[in-house]
Amino acid sequence: MTTNTANSAHQEQHGMSDAGYIRIAIILATITGLEVSTYYVNFGVLFLPALLIMMAIKFVMVVSYFMHLKFDNKIFSFLFYAGLILAIGVYA
C-alpha cells in the first residue's frame, strides 16, 4: 500500500494522465499536418510567419508537457524559452 501511495503522489506531481498525453500528441500531429500543408497551399508572405508560429507552439508544448518543464523549476523554463527566442531570431 505504501508503494502505491508514493507512486500516485509522484504521478500527481508531474501532472498529466495518459489521456492528457494522447490529447497533446493529437494536437502536435495536427499542427505537423498543417506545417506539411504549407508546402502545398500558397500562403504568400505568410508562409514563413505561419511556420514560425507553428514551430513555436510545438516547441512550447513538447517542452512543457513531454519534458515536464511545466511542472519543474522556473530557471529551466527560462533557459528553454531563451533558446526558442534565439531560434526564432535566427530563422526570421
N, C-alpha and C positions, 0 to 999 in steps of 0.2 A: 504494500500500500504506500509506503513512504516513497519508493522509487517512482510510482505513478504520479504522486502529487508533485514531486520535484520536476518531473518531465512535463507535466501540463503547465506548471508555473513557467518553465523555460519556454514553452511554446507561446504562452501569453506574452511573455516579454518581447519576443521577436515578431509578434503581431498576427500574421495572416493565416487563414486556413487554406486547405488545398483548393477550395473553390475560389478563393481570392487570387491565388496564383494562376489558376486557369483563366480567370477573368482578365488578369493583366496580360497573360500570354495571348489571348484572343485580341485584345486591344493592340498589342505590339504587332501581331500578324496583320491586322487590318491596316495599320499605319505603313507597314512594309509593302503591302499591296498598293497602297496609294503612292508610295515612293516609286514603285516599279511603273505604275501607270503614267507618271510624269514623262516618261520617255516615249510614250505612245500618243499622248494628248499634248497639243501645242499650248503651253502656258505663257509663251512670250516672255515678257520681262519678269513675270512672277515665278519663272522656273527655279532660279537659284534661291530666292527667299522662301519659296514653298518647301524646297528640300531642306534648307537650314532649319526651318521651324519644325518640320517633322523629325529631323535628326535630334534636335534639342529635346523634344518631347520624349522620344525613345530613350535618349541618354538619361534623362531625369527619372523616367520610370524604372529602367533597369537598375540604375544606381540606388534608387530609393527602396525598391521592393526586393529585387533578387539579391542585391548585395547588402541588404538590411541597413542601409545608411540612414533611412528614415528613423530607425529606432536606435541609432548609435550616437556617439558624441558629436557635437556640432562642429568641432575642428575638422573632422573628416569630411563633413558636408562642404565646408568652406573649400577644402583642397580640391574636391571633385568639381565643384561649381566653378572654381577658378580655372580649371582645365577646360571646362565647357566654354567659358567666355574666351579663353585663348584660342580654342579650336574655331569658334565662330569668327573671331578676328582674323585668323589665318586664311580661312576659306572665303570670307566675304570680300 
